[in-house]
């Protein structure tokens, strides 16, 4: 089955679903950025590294929320404003990643997202700052 979305359309899809999603990134199976802004790529990758092998990530910082999902070897990261609903954003990311393979959106997983420890909290704050700086240029 051909993919329903390209990586660039997956980014647009997630951003269009919520006014609070500021930026979205999609990383391929090899960790390469396949869609999203290159200017904040390093900060998004650092967040994924800080989360180690967690399938889902949710980190709340003073300036926003960062959500991430890993599925099918890919990763999706969404940087959101403070009023985003993380569970819904994670579901949107799951649906976008599934659509890259032409699959139906998965049901809500029965796993608990990894929430912020110090390293993840710091990485989330750095990513939010990187996206804010990029949007000001």
SVG drawing of the C-alpha trace seen along z (x, -y; Angstrom):
<svg xmlns="http://www.w3.org/2000/svg" viewBox="-8 -38 30 40">
<polyline fill="none" stroke="black" stroke-width="0.4" points="0.0,0.0 1.5,-3.4 2.0,-5.9 -0.9,-8.2 1.3,-11.1 4.8,-12.3 6.9,-13.4 6.3,-17.0 2.5,-16.4 2.8,-14.6 4.3,-17.7 1.6,-19.9 -1.1,-17.5 0.0,-17.7 0.4,-21.5 -3.0,-22.0 -4.9,-19.9 -4.1,-22.3 -3.5,-26.0 -1.2,-25.3 1.3,-23.2 4.1,-25.5 6.5,-23.2 6.7,-19.5 9.6,-17.3 9.7,-13.8 12.9,-11.8 13.6,-8.7 14.6,-5.2 18.3,-6.3 17.7,-9.3 17.8,-11.7 15.5,-14.7 13.0,-14.0 10.6,-16.9 10.6,-20.0 12.8,-23.0 16.5,-22.3 17.2,-25.2 15.9,-23.5 16.8,-19.9 19.6,-19.5 17.4,-20.5 14.7,-18.0 17.2,-15.2 18.6,-16.1 15.1,-15.7 14.8,-12.2 18.2,-11.3 17.2,-12.4 14.1,-10.3 16.3,-7.2 14.0,-4.4 10.6,-5.7 7.9,-5.1 6.0,-8.3 7.3,-11.5 5.5,-14.3 7.4,-17.2 5.9,-20.4 8.1,-23.5 7.2,-27.0 6.9,-28.1 5.1,-25.1 4.7,-21.4 6.8,-19.0 5.3,-15.7 7.1,-12.9 6.1,-9.5 8.3,-6.7 6.7,-4.2 7.8,-2.0 11.4,-3.2 10.4,-6.8 10.0,-9.6 7.7,-12.6 8.2,-15.6 5.7,-18.4 6.5,-21.6 3.4,-23.3 2.2,-26.2 1.2,-26.0 -2.4,-25.2 -1.9,-22.1 -3.5,-18.8 -0.6,-16.4 -2.7,-13.2 -4.3,-14.6 -1.1,-15.8 0.5,-12.4 -2.5,-10.7 -2.1,-13.1 1.6,-12.2 0.8,-8.5 -1.7,-9.0 0.8,-11.0 3.6,-8.4 1.2,-5.5 0.1,-7.4 3.7,-7.5 3.3,-3.7 -0.2,-3.9 -1.6,-2.4 -4.6,-3.3 -4.1,-5.4 -3.4,-3.2 -5.7,-3.2 -4.6,-5.0 -1.7,-2.8 -2.0,-1.4 1.4,-2.7 2.1,-5.7 4.2,-8.4 7.6,-9.1 7.3,-12.4 10.0,-14.9 12.9,-14.0 15.7,-16.6 17.4,-15.7 14.2,-15.5 12.9,-18.7 16.1,-20.6 15.9,-19.2 12.3,-20.2 13.1,-23.8 16.0,-24.0 13.8,-22.8 11.0,-25.2 13.6,-28.0 15.1,-27.0 11.7,-27.0 10.9,-30.4 14.2,-31.8 13.7,-30.4 10.2,-31.9 11.5,-35.3 13.9,-35.4"/>
</svg>
